[in-house]
Amino acid sequence: MGDINLLVFFTAIFGLCVGSFINVIVFRIPKRISIIFPRSFCFKCKTSIPFYRNIPILTYCLQSGKCHKCKQSISIIYPLVELFTCLIYVLFFMHGFNNFELIESIFSFFIITLLIPMCLIDMKYLYFPQGMLFFSIFIGILYAFSTYWFDNNFEAFFGIFYGIAFLIIIYYVTKFILIKRKNKSPMGFGDILLIIPLGAWLGPINIILCLFLASFVALLSWVTLWILFNFGLDRRMPFGPYLFFAAIILKITNLQQVLFVLVSQIKS
């Protein structure tokens, strides 16, 4: 039991460090700044941040959310991203440990590390960075081939196929509905490509559930924004974050099994 707690602790620390790096990615990639050089700096006064003032969450708390040099406020988004990444890492470590699925656990860490910054950028700038998107697709296809090679399992391939086919149907149905409204596209092509790694990760049933859940929550969000802020159909909304959070929920709650039990009880 002590060894497990120690592993969870180190996973949490690693998650915080990854979250700190994700903050760098989200800030720099849209501005076309290298994520390696220069070293971390204050976005307001451009002063370099030494490593001892760049400790996830702790530095933010000790400095009261302000830059040590210029005393300008630092957005609370940064420690929240670090904390969120830490929480997701711990959840998926426990999920993989309990299910003893090594390949899936490794892939889960890869995919969530890529998807978190992609979705944050999508929320702010309404696009996915091409390099990260295509790398996540490569990882998803590699995972599909790995599960087939080692376990003779086609679930990942079926997940990719079902997810893309279903999302394309949704795309053209909604586009047909919206064509009378200035021919606006209902979603970006990047959302369709994102289904490849998500489909491989979730499998054929869960990817369909993911699309339904993400679409439902996105619709509720749009209705809320429309009521409160008169958010019209002519304005774009990011769909990637809804897909990501739906995938996380499905992965850690086993919703698929719950639905199967409910359906079997209804039939009986």
C-alpha positions in Angstrom: 0.0 0.0 0.0 2.9 2.3 0.8 4.5 1.7 -2.6 1.2 2.6 -4.4 0.9 5.9 -2.4 4.5 6.7 -3.3 3.8 6.1 -7.0 0.7 8.2 -6.8 2.7 11.0 -5.2 5.4 10.9 -7.9 2.6 10.8 -10.6 1.1 13.9 -9.1 4.4 15.7 -9.0 5.0 14.7 -12.6 1.5 15.9 -13.6 2.2 19.3 -12.1 5.4 19.6 -14.0 3.7 18.6 -17.3 0.9 21.1 -16.5 3.5 23.8 -16.2 5.0 22.9 -19.6 1.5 22.8 -21.0 1.1 26.5 -20.0 4.2 27.2 -22.0 2.8 25.4 -25.0 -0.5 27.2 -24.9 1.1 30.6 -24.6 3.9 30.2 -27.1 2.6 28.0 -30.0 -0.1 30.5 -31.2 2.5 33.2 -31.0 5.0 31.1 -33.0 7.6 31.2 -30.2 9.8 28.2 -29.6 8.7 26.1 -26.6 12.3 25.4 -25.7 14.1 28.8 -26.0 14.1 31.3 -24.5 13.6 30.0 -20.9 10.4 30.9 -19.0 9.8 34.6 -18.7 7.2 37.0 -17.3 4.7 37.9 -20.1 4.5 41.5 -18.8 8.0 42.6 -18.1 9.9 39.9 -20.1 12.2 39.1 -17.2 13.6 35.5 -17.2 12.2 33.3 -14.4 14.9 31.3 -12.6 14.1 27.6 -11.9 13.6 28.2 -8.2 10.7 30.7 -9.0 9.1 28.3 -11.5 7.7 25.6 -9.2 4.2 24.6 -10.2 1.4 26.1 -7.9 3.8 26.7 -5.0 5.5 29.7 -6.7 2.1 31.2 -7.6 1.0 30.9 -3.9 4.2 32.2 -2.4 4.2 35.2 -4.8 0.5 35.9 -4.2 -0.2 35.4 -7.9 2.2 38.2 -9.0 5.5 38.5 -10.9 8.4 38.8 -8.4 10.0 41.5 -10.6 7.2 43.8 -11.9 4.4 42.8 -9.4 1.9 42.4 -12.2 -0.8 39.9 -11.7 -0.4 36.4 -13.1 -3.6 34.7 -14.4 -5.0 32.1 -12.1 -5.5 30.0 -15.3 -1.9 28.9 -15.0 -2.0 27.1 -11.6 -5.5 25.7 -12.5 -4.0 24.1 -15.6 -1.2 22.6 -13.5 -3.7 21.3 -10.9 -6.1 19.9 -13.6 -3.2 18.1 -15.4 -2.1 16.7 -12.0 -5.6 15.4 -11.2 -6.0 13.8 -14.7 -2.6 12.1 -14.4 -3.5 10.7 -11.0 -6.9 9.5 -12.2 -5.5 7.7 -15.2 -2.6 6.2 -13.2 -5.1 4.7 -10.8 -7.3 3.6 -13.7 -4.4 1.9 -15.5 -3.1 0.4 -12.2 -6.5 -1.1 -11.3 -7.0 -2.6 -14.8 -3.3 -3.7 -15.5 -3.4 -2.4 -19.0 0.1 -1.2 -19.8 -0.3 -0.3 -23.5 -3.5 1.6 -22.8 -2.1 3.4 -19.8 1.0 4.6 -21.8 -1.3 5.7 -24.7 -3.6 7.5 -22.2 -0.8 9.6 -20.8 0.4 10.5 -24.3 -3.1 11.4 -25.5 -4.1 13.5 -22.5 -0.8 15.3 -22.6 -1.5 16.3 -26.2 -5.2 17.0 -25.9 -5.1 19.3 -22.9 -3.0 22.1 -24.7 -4.8 21.5 -28.0 -8.2 22.0 -26.3 -7.0 25.1 -24.4 -5.7 26.6 -27.7 -9.0 25.7 -29.3 -10.9 27.4 -26.6 -9.0 30.6 -27.0 -8.1 30.7 -30.7 -10.6 28.3 -32.3 -8.1 26.0 -34.0 -5.8 23.0 -33.3 -2.1 23.4 -33.9 -1.4 21.2 -36.9 1.8 19.6 -35.6 0.1 18.5 -32.4 -3.0 17.4 -34.2 -1.1 15.2 -36.7 1.1 13.8 -33.9 -1.9 12.8 -31.9 -3.3 11.1 -35.0 0.0 9.2 -35.5 -0.1 8.1 -31.8 -3.7 7.0 -32.2 -3.0 4.9 -35.3 0.2 3.5 -33.6 -2.0 2.5 -30.6 -4.5 0.8 -32.9 -1.8 -1.3 -34.6 -0.2 -2.1 -31.2 -3.4 -3.4 -29.7 -3.9 -5.5 -32.9 -0.4 -6.8 -32.9 -0.1 -7.7 -29.2 -3.8 -8.6 -28.4 -5.4 -9.3 -31.8 -7.9 -6.5 -30.9 -9.6 -4.5 -33.6 -11.5 -2.3 -31.1 -9.3 0.8 -31.8 -9.7 0.5 -35.6 -13.5 0.1 -35.2 -13.5 3.1 -32.9 -11.7 5.3 -35.5 -14.0 4.2 -38.3 -17.3 4.5 -36.3 -16.3 7.9 -34.9 -15.3 9.4 -38.2 -18.4 8.0 -40.0 -20.8 9.2 -37.3 -19.2 12.7 -37.1 -19.3 13.1 -40.8 -23.0 12.3 -40.8 -23.6 14.9 -38.0 -21.5 17.4 -40.0 -23.5 17.2 -43.2 -26.9 17.0 -41.5 -26.1 20.1 -39.4 -24.6 21.8 -42.4 -27.8 21.1 -44.4 -29.8 22.7 -41.6 -27.5 25.7 -41.4 -27.1 26.3 -45.1 -29.9 28.8 -45.0 -28.0 30.8 -42.5 -25.1 32.3 -44.5 -23.8 28.8 -45.3 -21.9 28.6 -42.0 -20.0 25.4 -41.3 -21.1 23.6 -38.1 -17.6 22.5 -37.1 -14.0 22.6 -38.2 -12.2 19.9 -40.1 -9.8 19.6 -37.1 -12.7 18.3 -35.0 -13.2 15.4 -37.5 -9.5 14.6 -37.5 -9.5 14.7 -33.6 -11.8 11.7 -33.8 -9.0 9.5 -35.0 -7.0 9.4 -31.7 -10.2 9.6 -29.6 -11.8 6.7 -31.5 -8.7 4.6 -31.1 -8.6 5.5 -27.4 -12.3 5.0 -26.6 -13.4 2.1 -29.0 -16.5 1.9 -31.2 -19.2 2.2 -28.5 -17.6 4.9 -26.3 -16.7 7.1 -29.3 -20.4 7.2 -30.3 -21.4 8.0 -26.7 -18.6 10.6 -26.6 -20.0 12.4 -29.6 -23.6 12.3 -28.2 -22.4 13.6 -24.8 -20.1 16.3 -26.3 -22.9 17.4 -28.7 -25.5 17.6 -25.9 -23.3 19.6 -23.5 -22.2 21.9 -26.4 -25.8 22.5 -27.2 -26.7 23.3 -23.6 -23.7 25.7 -23.5 -24.8 27.4 -26.7 -28.4 27.8 -25.4 -27.1 29.3 -22.2 -24.9 31.7 -24.0 -27.7 32.6 -26.4 -30.1 33.3 -23.5 -27.5 35.3 -21.4 -25.4 37.0 -24.1 -27.5 36.7 -27.3 -24.9 34.3 -28.7 -26.0 33.7 -32.3 -25.6 30.8 -34.8 -23.2 33.0 -36.8 -20.6 32.8 -34.1 -18.2 29.9 -33.8 -17.7 27.7 -30.7 -14.9 25.3 -30.0 -16.0 21.7 -30.0 -12.7 20.1 -29.1 -12.9 20.7 -25.4 -16.4 19.1 -25.3 -15.0 16.0 -27.0 -12.1 15.9 -24.6 -14.1 16.2 -21.4 -16.7 13.7 -22.7 -13.9 11.3 -23.4 -12.4 11.7 -19.9 -15.8 11.1 -18.3 -16.4 8.0 -20.4 -12.9 6.6 -19.7 -13.0 7.0 -15.9 -16.6 6.2 -15.2 -17.3 3.1 -17.3 -20.5 4.7 -18.5 -20.8 2.1 -21.3 -21.2 -0.7 -18.8 -23.8 1.3 -16.9 -25.9 1.8 -20.0 -25.6 -1.9 -21.0 -27.0 -2.8 -17.5 -29.8 -0.3 -17.8 -30.7 -1.6 -21.3 -30.7 -5.2 -20.2 -32.9 -4.4 -17.2 -35.4 -2.6 -19.5 -35.5 -5.5 -21.9 -36.1 -8.0 -19.1 
